[in-house]
Amino acid sequence: MKNIRYIAIALMIGFYPNIQGQQTPAPAQTEIISVTGATAHIGDGSVIENCTLIFENGKITALGSGVNPMGRVIDAQGKHIYPGFIAPGKSLGLIEINAVRASDDQDEIGSLIPHVRSLIAYNAESKVVESMRPNGVLLGQVTPQGGRISGTSSIVQFDAWNWEDAAVKVDDGIHLNWPNTFRRGRWWLGESRGYQPNKEYQDQVEEVTSFLKNARVYGNGQGTTVNPAFEASQGLFDGSKRLYVYAQNEKQIVDAITALKEAGVKKVILVGGYHAYRVTDFLKKNDIPVLVNFTHSLPEFDDDDYDFTYKLPKMLVDAGLLVALQNAEASNFQTRNLPFYAGQVVGQGLDKEVALQLISGNTAKILGIDNSYGTLARGKSATFFISDGDALDMRGNQLTHAFIDGREISLETHQTELWKRYMGKYNAD
């Protein structure tokens, strides 16, 4: 058997001589760097023209239009500076190839598994993760999938040797898929194929609420038996962890938030929220932020406006909610298009700087990392990029430099290598 394995490995090497890992992570910042002459998009709705940004030891030390540059100077005249974009609710680094089971760590066995931690399965050398960076997506929330309670997520930066180096915020929250009030008919049992009421809905809700109530009692008790699932849930009741609840229709949203508040959960984030625009007063009253689904999708129902998904984020922003964009229902590789989803909302009438907040400042607030990331400010992490043009427009989103915690990262990926290869062939012809 050993000989067979060795032969297989040799054949793989022979057939794939150009197999490469991710670009080598950048070393720590060793000198003061100044970026001058750029238009700085802060990420909180404001803009600074002819801005100079200075950073040292991975932190921004100065930012403004009248700042004298220091150290190494990057001339960004006519260019734009943006905070690193943040992708929440994705299994980036947990699955590489959908058809290859050995590369899929996004979904574990079990229904109520908050103690399953996504971070320890994160592959920092994923080529999918690497492909995020040339579009300015520099951080993400590594999120488990499947089951009723999928597990615990963590927030990482996208230039690291391993998951320990990548971690920005460890075990930030637990992810709950709230039961559906409707389900598709099970044709194999003689049911109609269309949507119909979920007769098991109340039992499924009871399963969730009972788990949370028992977890809270467990935390208040003096028991000697350790329950890993209950242990992992304790942060929900003291506010150190967020509960990301995936719910779409009006009844789901109201039932979920009401039940979770009654169960003692301190911080609830609504993910998806297809019908959130119908209950905006309820959401504001309960101080619930929304990670709304990406814009490039079809309406769910026949009587929805054809452009409903494109304008939903603006509807929620106009209602006064704290909103950010995520694309939980799309494939991982599509996450690189996050800035263009925000740009699409600009096309629906949202101010461009407000749209930028949907993938930067607002996302950082919702995830609880806004003390260091999401906006450009003195004392915050030097995690940003320089673009030739408008980063929310694919024609302008052409990065020249990108930094994570002050480290100048590579913008080369497998895709850019292929582009150079075949453009060379095209130009030669």
Protein Blocks (a to p, Z undefined) as FASTA:
>chain_A
ZZmmmmmmmmmmmmmmmbccddddddddfbdcddehiacdehnopacehiacddeehiaf
bdcjkbccehjdddfehiacddddddehiaehkafblklmklpckbccdjblckbcfklm
pcfkbfklmmmmmnopabdcdddeejjblbjcddddfbdfblmlmpmbghkbccdddddf
bdcddfknopafbdcddfklmmmmmmmmmmmmmmmmmmmmccfbdcfklmmmmmmmnopa
ccddddfblmlmmmmmmmmmmnopabdcdehjlmmmmmmmmmmmnopacddddfbbcdfb
fkbcfklmmmmmmmmmmnopacddddfkbcfklmmmmmmmmmmmmmnopafklmmmmmmm
mmmmmnopmmmgoiacehiacdddddfbdfkbmklmccfbdceehiacdfbdfklmmmmm
mmmmmmmZZ
